[in-house]
Amino acid sequence: MTHCGKKHIFAGITCILFTTLIIFWSDPQLQRIETRKIFSQATTDRALGTLCRGKLAQNVITPLKDNRTFIISPYFDDRASKATRVIGIVHHEDVKELYCWFCCQPNGEVSVARAEIDVHSDRFGFPYGATDITCLEPQNCDPTHLSIHQSPDGNTDQLPLFEIRNRKAETFSVDFTVCISAMFGNYNNVLQFIQSVEMYKILGVQKVMIYKNNCSHLMEKVLKFYIEEGTVEIIPWPIDSHLKVSSQWHFSMDAKDIGYYGQITALNDCVYRNMQRSRFVVLTDADEIILPLKHPDWKTMMSSLQKQHPGAAVFRFENHIFPKTVSTQVFNISSWNSVPGVNILHHVHREPLKKNVINPRKMIVDPRKVIQTSVHSVLHAYGKSVNVPMGVALIYHCRVPLRKDLHQESFIRDTTLWRYSSSLIMNVNKVLNQALL
């Protein structure tokens, strides 16, 4: 307990100030709104269009000097308060203090605010995890850029500078964006990838965003075709240049720095990156397709689901394995034989679900209502999550079998995919011809 004497005024004032400081630094809410004013001089880099100092970050993943903090991108977020939310990757034990250095417009004044560091709960035992680094923005400041630093003091010239995205409101440019994270392992499942993208387009997708670590040369040709077409947007994802990455989802399976090539961080970045330009964001993998059973496409399906569940933020679809080891040779297209990868039209038998076992789901979300997402569920959102019944839609997931003990007669024949076969075959042939595969 702090004791303040009454005999000496100076001692009393000193005691009050000391007590105030203890309260201030013990209260994280007060820390977040603490700001310091630092004036910067004009930068010679006029490409920024600001008076901010520092060098504009050029890469998607930017390490800070501590090599325990990696910045992906900052996003303006005024849904609860006027704040900037920085998507990053942080060591959950070693990083305790960070500061946002806001560059205020139009005078280039720099204001420093202490950040709230929130490592996402779905870290699965790995030391590094997806992290929100959030700072309340100072009053009378409309920052276009910021830097992140371990201290409230320093030289802004030495700090990487990041543009704050989502600062300006936009109208939706697309209805559906599919987020795929992450493409790695010299990915070469070319035929199935093309089939998945063409199925997405048939179902109503206008944009597919891929966080790409690496892939085969042939896959690069396919991506180049889709980029030029305007369907695919590539986000370079060289996370293995910074951390020891695991291809497993849990630390107990592979004791590395971060799980599954930083998939959760990429998914969160994809949600925020598309928050103002896409009506819905679809969080799936390249070997997964959400197949409607009651509706012809996603637009009519989502319109119906939203009417049934007003205010819902997240729609979760049940995963069903269609093992690539069980084949029905109906659509034999000779031109596809030379293309590496799985032909999904051959695989229309799904594994029965195990009773009393949680079946993972994938999601279609309203990005403006999502705060934090994981792979199979949203961790925090402004709105409820809805488990979509299988009678409405299911996830067609063509991959290696999950239940290797099953006999042929145990599989369930499900030819829902064949409803789209005519359009799918025509579209895939078009891509193969135009991409010169």
Summary of the structure (lengths in Angstrom):
residues: 437
radius of gyration: 25.1
end to end distance: 76.2
largest distance: 97.8
contacts: 1404
relative contact order: 0.12
helix: 27%
strand: 31%
